[in-house]
Amino acid sequence: PNMANAYEEAIGGSLKLKGLGKQNGVAKKKKKSKAKEVLETIDKVEEKKLERREDTRTPAQKSFDKIKKKRQKEKIMEKAKKTHKQRVEELNTYLDSLTEHYDIPKVSWTK
């Protein structure tokens, strides 16, 4: 088995990227509301699940699931309020406020 034969079928040339010929400059990314998109996809998935099977849950189970879904949406909305950069900054300020556990306490036997 010659190793050169394994590469004979490969296509040579530079990598061609889609859409680069159309742009004149660097385009900025548009910010999307992640929370709304996530909530919409969650709702769609849950609706599809309900369509597939017959609902045999009790009223208590239904209300429990409804409240659970509501709390999950609130949790997602709360997480989506902050950007990653803001979360990192908060973590850094929190870590700065902690005592440094690796510091060696000063011990003096003579005093």
PyMOL commands that set and color helices and strands:
alter all, ss='L'
color gray80, all
select helices_A, chain A and resi 3-6+34-52+59-80+84-97
alter helices_A, ss='H'
color red, helices_A
deselect
rebuild
show_as cartoon
